[in-house]
Amino acid sequence: MRSTMRKDAVVPPKKFKGTILVFFLWSLFSALLHAEEHNTDVAVIVSSQIRPYVMALEGLRSSLQQPLKIYYLNLNPELIRHNLSQEHHDLLIAIGPEASVLAWSNLNPGDKKIALMVLDQQKLLEDPEPCGVDLRIPIKEQIKLIKERLGGRRKIGILYNPMENRGWVEQARRHGSDLGVSVIPLRVHNRHEITKVLSSAYQDIDTLLFIPDSTVISMALLSHLVKDALLHGIAVVGYNHFFMEIGAVLAFNIDYERVGILGAELARDVLSGSKCRLTPPPFHIEWSEKVWKTINDYSGSLKSRSSGDVP
């Protein structure tokens, strides 16, 4: 008896069957990749339990989604050094400068390792091509954003110790020139010079950019410097939320949790055999309209006084 087929029967086309096969193979590949990721031995060394490091660790754990051996360096540094010399890990992730220095000094150059929450990694780790997320926001991007927000041909003063930030400020001058912005270096060698150098510079600058610098950055001193700059109509730009609390008009805030998430992406690249890279930090901008109005009011009063002096 010859078989017949109903006219309304649904017959999957060959293209549809091929799609099912591709989907099945991709699901199998994903499952194998997931299993391989979970079979890797990944250790994390955290310098301490301060909030930025904890946030980066949370971002790393939530995104990497695999068991991690976590060590806190400040709790038992000698034990961690011993473990590093005795154990082998497929990947070591260091969070914070102390943890990163320990990892780079104890592991072989070919060992897989990532550094997070570290400023100027090449210099600190003496490695021209480290793998990780730098905490230094690219200066060209900072100057560009300052110009976009504050407008005009800005005259940006930067307080810094040349022993620590000479190269960085030289870069700032070059990029500023390309963007039509003047960068005025304000060199200091100790904290006793800061107030005098800044007071002398007020007539030459309209913006004061703070950068990470161990000579300049002091919580007790910063509050005074920012308030004094504001009294002279100088727009202050900082690199974290604290500057907004003490009177800055603009701040570049690094997202520490996203640093950890970015670290997880790098970890997957490293474990899959891809070449790692040093990437800039994710950040967002904070802006104070109230402070900006104060600065504009100051500038307006200066112009009024100047025009009033003209006979």
Solvent accessible surface area in square Angstrom, and as a share of the most:
residue,aa,sasa,rsa
1,M,244,1.09
2,R,212,0.77
3,S,104,0.67
4,T,124,0.72
5,M,144,0.64
6,R,172,0.63
7,K,209,0.89
8,D,93,0.48
9,A,48,0.37
10,V,141,0.81
11,V,94,0.54
12,P,58,0.37
13,P,84,0.53
14,K,182,0.77
15,K,172,0.73
16,F,108,0.45
17,K,113,0.48
18,G,32,0.30
19,T,78,0.46
20,I,93,0.47
21,L,104,0.52
22,V,100,0.57
23,F,141,0.59
24,F,121,0.51
25,L,92,0.46
26,W,155,0.54
27,S,46,0.30
28,L,86,0.43
29,F,105,0.44
30,S,38,0.25
31,A,59,0.46
32,L,112,0.56
33,L,90,0.45
34,H,102,0.45
35,A,49,0.38
36,E,104,0.46
37,E,33,0.15
38,H,68,0.30
39,N,125,0.64
40,T,28,0.16
41,D,44,0.23
42,V,2,0.01
43,A,0,0.00
44,V,0,0.00
45,I,1,0.00
46,V,0,0.00
47,S,6,0.04
48,S,25,0.16
49,Q,80,0.35
50,I,88,0.45
51,R,172,0.63
52,P,38,0.24
53,Y,25,0.10
54,V,47,0.27
55,M,46,0.20
56,A,0,0.00
57,L,6,0.03
58,E,91,0.41
59,G,0,0.00
60,L,0,0.00
61,R,130,0.48
62,S,64,0.41
63,S,29,0.19
64,L,1,0.00
65,Q,119,0.53
66,Q,17,0.07
67,P,96,0.60
68,L,34,0.17
69,K,94,0.40
70,I,49,0.25
71,Y,47,0.18
72,Y,60,0.23
73,L,17,0.08
74,N,80,0.41
75,L,123,0.61
76,N,68,0.35
77,P,49,0.31
78,E,120,0.54
79,L,89,0.44
80,I,6,0.03
81,R,99,0.36
82,H,101,0.45
83,N,25,0.13
84,L,14,0.07
85,S,79,0.51
86,Q,126,0.56
87,E,69,0.31
88,H,142,0.63
89,H,23,0.10
90,D,55,0.28
91,L,0,0.00
92,L,3,0.02
93,I,0,0.00
94,A,1,0.00
95,I,0,0.00
96,G,0,0.00
97,P,42,0.27
98,E,99,0.44
99,A,0,0.00
100,S,0,0.00
101,V,64,0.37
102,L,9,0.04
103,A,0,0.00
104,W,34,0.12
105,S,84,0.54
106,N,69,0.36
107,L,36,0.18
108,N,100,0.51
109,P,133,0.84
110,G,74,0.71
111,D,44,0.23
112,K,92,0.39
113,K,21,0.09
114,I,0,0.00
115,A,0,0.00
116,L,0,0.00
117,M,4,0.02
118,V,1,0.00
119,L,59,0.29
120,D,34,0.17
121,Q,0,0.00
122,Q,82,0.36
123,K,134,0.57
124,L,75,0.37
125,L,15,0.07
126,E,158,0.71
127,D,34,0.17
128,P,112,0.71
129,E,133,0.60
130,P,3,0.02
131,C,13,0.08
132,G,0,0.00
133,V,0,0.00
134,D,17,0.09
135,L,36,0.18
136,R,24,0.09
137,I,7,0.04
138,P,51,0.32
139,I,6,0.03
140,K,100,0.42
141,E,73,0.33
142,Q,12,0.05
143,I,1,0.01
144,K,102,0.43
145,L,34,0.17
146,I,0,0.00
147,K,72,0.31
148,E,111,0.50
149,R,105,0.38
150,L,11,0.05
151,G,28,0.27
152,G,56,0.54
153,R,187,0.68
154,R,29,0.11
155,K,85,0.36
156,I,1,0.00
157,G,0,0.00
158,I,1,0.00
159,L,1,0.01
160,Y,7,0.02
161,N,17,0.09
162,P,7,0.05
163,M,159,0.71
164,E,59,0.27
165,N,3,0.01
166,R,124,0.45
167,G,42,0.41
168,W,26,0.09
169,V,2,0.01
170,E,79,0.36
171,Q,73,0.32
172,A,0,0.00
173,R,121,0.44
174,R,143,0.52
175,H,47,0.21
176,G,0,0.00
177,S,83,0.53
178,D,115,0.59
179,L,39,0.19
180,G,18,0.17
181,V,6,0.03
182,S,55,0.36
183,V,12,0.07
184,I,44,0.22
185,P,23,0.15
186,L,10,0.05
187,R,128,0.47
188,V,0,0.00
189,H,108,0.48
190,N,63,0.32
191,R,113,0.41
192,H,174,0.78
193,E,57,0.25
194,I,0,0.00
195,T,63,0.36
196,K,156,0.66
197,V,41,0.24
198,L,3,0.01
199,S,59,0.38
200,S,72,0.46
201,A,7,0.05
202,Y,25,0.09
203,Q,155,0.69
204,D,72,0.37
205,I,8,0.04
206,D,37,0.19
207,T,0,0.00
208,L,0,0.00
209,L,1,0.00
210,F,2,0.01
211,I,3,0.01
212,P,32,0.20
213,D,4,0.02
214,S,77,0.50
215,T,19,0.11
216,V,1,0.01
217,I,36,0.18
218,S,22,0.14
219,M,122,0.55
220,A,92,0.71
221,L,37,0.19
222,L,1,0.01
223,S,34,0.22
224,H,96,0.43
225,L,2,0.01
226,V,0,0.00
227,K,107,0.45
228,D,34,0.18
229,A,0,0.00
230,L,42,0.21
231,L,133,0.66
232,H,79,0.35
233,G,10,0.10
234,I,7,0.03
235,A,0,0.00
236,V,2,0.01
237,V,0,0.00
238,G,0,0.00
239,Y,51,0.20
240,N,46,0.23
241,H,90,0.40
242,F,57,0.24
243,F,2,0.01
244,M,32,0.14
245,E,118,0.53
246,I,19,0.10
247,G,15,0.14
248,A,0,0.00
249,V,0,0.00
250,L,0,0.00
251,A,0,0.00
252,F,1,0.00
253,N,14,0.07
254,I,26,0.13
255,D,39,0.20
256,Y,56,0.21
257,E,74,0.33
258,R,122,0.44
259,V,0,0.00
260,G,0,0.00
261,I,62,0.31
262,L,36,0.18
263,G,0,0.00
264,A,0,0.00
265,E,75,0.33
266,L,0,0.00
267,A,0,0.00
268,R,86,0.31
269,D,45,0.23
270,V,11,0.07
271,L,35,0.18
272,S,79,0.51
273,G,60,0.58
274,S,58,0.37
275,K,168,0.71
276,C,29,0.17
277,R,114,0.42
278,L,50,0.25
279,T,16,0.09
280,P,74,0.46
281,P,7,0.04
282,P,17,0.11
283,F,40,0.17
284,H,97,0.43
285,I,46,0.23
286,E,41,0.19
287,W,69,0.24
288,S,21,0.14
289,E,111,0.50
290,K,167,0.71
291,V,19,0.11
292,W,44,0.16
293,K,127,0.54
294,T,64,0.37
295,I,9,0.05
296,N,68,0.35
297,D,79,0.41
298,Y,63,0.24
299,S,44,0.28
300,G,33,0.32
301,S,47,0.30
302,L,76,0.38
303,K,149,0.63
304,S,73,0.47
305,R,143,0.52
306,S,68,0.44
307,S,73,0.47
308,G,61,0.59
309,D,117,0.61
310,V,105,0.60
311,P,171,1.07
